[in-house]
C-alpha cells in the first residue's frame, strides 16, 4: 500500500530537485560557457534550447527571481495536481519552448520564467476551463494575488524574453484546457 504522505510530497520533492539542478547548472556555467545552449529562435542548434533554456540563467538575480517564482507557483501547482504534476509540467515546458523557438524574436532566450508563466497561466485559467470548485478557488486566488503579473507577457524590459513569458502563459492555458 502506498504511503499517502509520501505521495503527497513527491511532486514538491521533484520541484526542489529541479531547483537544485538549475542552481548547480548556474555554478557549472562559471567554468563552462553553458549559456550558448540557450534557445535561439528558428536556428537548428538553438532548438536544443527548447530543453536546455530553463536550466540556464544569466545572473544570480535572474536565478533568484526565477527560484522564487518556481517556489510560489510550483508548490501551489504541485499541491493542486499532485500525481499529474510532472506530466503537466513537461507539457507546459515543451509547448512553451516550441512556441518560443518558432515565433520569438532574435537573441538567446534562457531562464525558467517561461515555465513560471506557464504555471501562472495554468493556475489562473484552470478554474475557467475545468469548472470544478477547487480549481475555481485557486484561479480566483491567483487572479487576485498575482493578477498584475500578466503584464510580464508584454514587451517592455530590454533583455527580458517577454515572448517566453507570453508563450509560457499560452502553454499553461493549453495545458489547463486539455488537462485530464
N, C-alpha and C positions, 0 to 999 in steps of 0.2 A: 504494500500500500504506500502511495506517495505521501510524503510529509507535506501538508498544506502550507506550513510555514516556509519551507524551503522553496516550494513552487511560487509562493508569493514574492520572495526576494530574488528569484532567478533573473527576471528581466532587469531589475535595478542593478544587480551584480554585473550583468552584461554592459550596462551603461557605464559603470565605473571602470570596467576593463577597457572600453573604448576610450574613455578619458585618459586613462593611464597610457594607452598606446599613443594617443596624439601628443601627450606631453613627452613621451620617450622619443618619438619621431622628431619633435622640436629640438631636443638636446642633441640628437644624432645629426641634425641639419647644421650644427655648428662645425662639424667635421666634414660632412659630405654635402654638396650643393643639391639638396633634395627638392627645392622649390622649382627646379627645372622640370619636375614631373607633375606640375600643376595642369589644370585643364586649359588648353588653348583651343578656342572655338574653330571648328572646321579644319583642323590640321590633324593628320593621321596620328602622329606621335602624341599630340595634345589630347587625343581621345583617351589615352591611358589615364588622364586626369579625371575622367568620369569616376574612376575607382579611387585614385590616389589623392585628389584635391582636398577632400575633407580631413585628411590626416596632416596636411601641410599648413603652416601658419607663418606669417611674415615677421611677427614680433611677439614678445611676451604679452604685451597689452592685447594684441589680437587674439592670442591663445587664451588669455584670462577671460576676456569678454565672451568668447565662444564657450568656454568651460561653464561660466555662469548660466548662459542660455541653455546649454545642454542639460545642466542640472535641473533648472526650473522646469522646462518643458519636458525633458526626458523622464523625470520622476513622475510627473502628473500623467504623462502618456503611458508609462510602464505600469502604473497602478491601475489605470483605466483598462488597458488592453491585455495585461498580464501575459499569458502564454503566446498571444499573437504579436507581441511587441516586435520581436526580431524580424518576422516576415514582413510586417507592415513597414517597418523602418527601412528594410532593404528596398522595398518598392519605392518608397519616397526618395531615397538616395539615388537610385538608378534613374527614375523618371526625371528628377531634378538635374542630375548630371548630363543626361542625354539632351534634355531641352536646352540647357546652358551651352553645351557643345554645339548644338545645331543653330541656335539663334542669338547668342550673346555677342557683344562687341568684342573687339580685339583685346589683346593682352592675356596675361596668365591669371587664371582665376584659382584662388586657393582658399582654404578655410572651411570650417564646419557650419558656417552661418546658413548655407543653403539647406542643410538638414534641420537646423534650428527653425528656420522659416517654414520648412515642411511640417515639422511638429506643431508649430503655431497654427498653420493653416488647417491641419488635420483637427486639432483640438477646437478651433473656432468654428469649423464647418460641420463636424461630425453630428452634432445635435440637429442641425438643419436637415441633413441627408438621412439620418437613421431614425429620427423621431422617437427615440427611446428616452425615458426620463433621465437616466444617469448621464447620457450624452448631452442632453439639452442643458442640464445643470452645469456641466463642465464648459460647454460652449459659451453660456452666458457669463460664467466666471471669467473665462479667458477674454471675452469681449470687453467686459468692464475693467478688468485688471490690466490688460496688456493691449487694449484696442489701438492705442497710439502707435504701436509697433508697425502697423500696416503701412505707415509712411516710409518704412525701410525698403519697400518694393519700388520706390520711385527714384529716378536719378537725382543725385544731389551731391554726395560727398565724393571727391576725387579718390581714386584708388580703392573704392568700395564696389564690389560686384553687386550692384542693385539687381542685375539680371539674374544672378544666382539666388538672390532673395526672392525675386518675383517667381522664378521657376520652381523654387522650393515651396513657396506658398501654393502655387498651382498644383504641384505634385502632392502636397498634403491634402488639398481639396479633392483630387482624383482618388487618392487612397481612401479618404473618408466616404466618398460617394460609392465606391465599389468594395468597401470593407465587408468581409463576410466571415 
